[in-house]
Amino acid sequence: MAILSSGPTLRATLTLFTLLGANAYKRESEFKLLDGHRIRHDFKLPLPHSYISEDRLPESFTWGAVDGVNYLTSSLNQHVPQYCGSCWAHGAVSALQDRIKIARGAKGEDIELSIQFILNCAGEVAGSCHGGSSGGVNDFIKNDYGYIPYVTCAPYVACSDESTEGFCRHVDTTCSGKNVCRTCNTFSGMGGECVEVS
């Protein structure tokens, strides 16, 4: 099965490439393998090609429509509220959320995990707003931290410790307890504070 077949789609892609020029695709890569990412291929199960033949595969498949059930969690925009090159974190966390939903048979509320936690705490292993790797996220969760909190603990702000984009220079993204999971008790003008939830 071809990714791009000849016809209108291929012509449109080639036309766009010609109009934009090759330089449009020479941006800094958001995929980076960091020194802290130690385990790159942690597979325990056999790969599908070893137990299923190609002729048994369906013509098409999406977890978004299996017998009328959507097993996918929501897609998010990594560049909101500001630019952050964290596609690698979004992909890894989204895949984990989807795996949980699939394992639960799409029952109950969707589990939404914190991408910001990864940016706050997994910089040495997984990456930052300037790139990283999805495998590093899995390595970090499994071998360094042991879990990933819900998004309500650390909502996405599109900042990492080295980012100066937008309001990032004013945001604390250190891997402290309150940047793993926090709650705030009232307005700061009324004496309120944000504290770690343990």
URPEWO-V806300 format. One record per residue. N is the residue number from 1. RES is the residue in one letter. PSI is psi as a letter, one per 40 degrees, with the letter a starting at -180 (none if undefined). OMEGA is omega in whole degrees, -180 to 180 (999 if undefined). Layout:
BEGIN
N/RES/PSI/OMEGA + N/RES/PSI/OMEGA
END
This chain:
BEGIN
1/M/h/-178 + 2/A/i/176 + 3/I/d/176 + 4/L/h/176 + 5/S/i/178 + 6/S/i/-180 + 7/G/a/-174 + 8/P/d/-178 + 9/T/d/180 + 10/L/d/179 + 11/R/d/180 + 12/A/d/179 + 13/T/d/180 + 14/L/d/178 + 15/T/d/179 + 16/L/d/179 + 17/F/d/180 + 18/T/d/-179 + 19/L/d/-178 + 20/L/d/-178 + 21/G/i/-178 + 22/A/d/-178 + 23/N/d/179 + 24/A/d/-178 + 25/Y/e/-177 + 26/K/f/177 + 27/R/i/175 + 28/E/h/-178 + 29/S/i/175 + 30/E/e/178 + 31/F/h/180 + 32/K/h/171 + 33/L/h/-177 + 34/L/i/-178 + 35/D/d/-179 + 36/G/e/180 + 37/H/g/-172 + 38/R/d/-174 + 39/I/h/-173 + 40/R/d/-178 + 41/H/g/-175 + 42/D/g/-178 + 43/F/h/178 + 44/K/d/-177 + 45/L/i/177 + 46/P/i/178 + 47/L/i/-174 + 48/P/d/-178 + 49/H/e/-180 + 50/S/e/-179 + 51/Y/e/177 + 52/I/h/-179 + 53/S/i/-177 + 54/E/d/-179 + 55/D/e/177 + 56/R/e/-180 + 57/L/i/178 + 58/P/i/177 + 59/E/d/177 + 60/S/i/-180 + 61/F/i/171 + 62/T/h/175 + 63/W/e/179 + 64/G/e/-180 + 65/A/g/177 + 66/V/h/-177 + 67/D/f/177 + 68/G/e/-179 + 69/V/h/176 + 70/N/h/180 + 71/Y/e/-179 + 72/L/i/174 + 73/T/i/-174 + 74/S/i/174 + 75/S/i/-178 + 76/L/i/178 + 77/N/h/-178 + 78/Q/e/-175 + 79/H/e/177 + 80/V/h/19 + 81/P/e/177 + 82/Q/i/-176 + 83/Y/h/175 + 84/C/h/-179 + 85/G/g/-175 + 86/S/f/179 + 87/C/d/180 + 88/W/d/179 + 89/A/d/178 + 90/H/d/-180 + 91/G/d/-178 + 92/A/d/-178 + 93/V/d/177 + 94/S/d/178 + 95/A/d/179 + 96/L/d/177 + 97/Q/d/180 + 98/D/d/179 + 99/R/d/178 + 100/I/d/-180 + 101/K/d/178 + 102/I/d/-179 + 103/A/d/180 + 104/R/e/-180 + 105/G/f/-179 + 106/A/f/179 + 107/K/i/178 + 108/G/a/180 + 109/E/i/176 + 110/D/h/174 + 111/I/h/178 + 112/E/h/-175 + 113/L/i/-172 + 114/S/h/173 + 115/I/d/-180 + 116/Q/d/176 + 117/F/d/179 + 118/I/d/179 + 119/L/d/-180 + 120/N/d/-167 + 121/C/e/-172 + 122/A/f/-176 + 123/G/d/-178 + 124/E/d/-176 + 125/V/d/-171 + 126/A/d/179 + 127/G/a/-175 + 128/S/a/176 + 129/C/e/178 + 130/H/f/174 + 131/G/i/-180 + 132/G/a/180 + 133/S/i/180 + 134/S/d/177 + 135/G/d/177 + 136/G/d/177 + 137/V/d/-180 + 138/N/d/178 + 139/D/d/-178 + 140/F/d/-178 + 141/I/d/-176 + 142/K/d/-169 + 143/N/e/-178 + 144/D/d/-173 + 145/Y/d/178 + 146/G/e/178 + 147/Y/i/173 + 148/I/h/-177 + 149/P/i/175 + 150/Y/i/-180 + 151/V/d/180 + 152/T/e/176 + 153/C/d/-177 + 154/A/g/-180 + 155/P/i/-177 + 156/Y/h/176 + 157/V/e/177 + 158/A/f/178 + 159/C/i/169 + 160/S/i/-168 + 161/D/d/-179 + 162/E/e/-176 + 163/S/h/176 + 164/T/e/-180 + 165/E/h/174 + 166/G/b/-178 + 167/F/e/-174 + 168/C/d/-179 + 169/R/e/-180 + 170/H/e/-176 + 171/V/h/176 + 172/D/h/179 + 173/T/f/176 + 174/T/i/-180 + 175/C/g/178 + 176/S/i/-180 + 177/G/d/-178 + 178/K/e/174 + 179/N/e/170 + 180/V/d/177 + 181/C/h/-177 + 182/R/i/168 + 183/T/i/-180 + 184/C/h/-171 + 185/N/d/174 + 186/T/a/179 + 187/F/i/180 + 188/S/d/178 + 189/G/e/178 + 190/M/e/179 + 191/G/e/-179 + 192/G/i/177 + 193/E/i/175 + 194/C/h/-176 + 195/V/i/177 + 196/E/i/171 + 197/V/h/-179 + 198/S/none/999
END
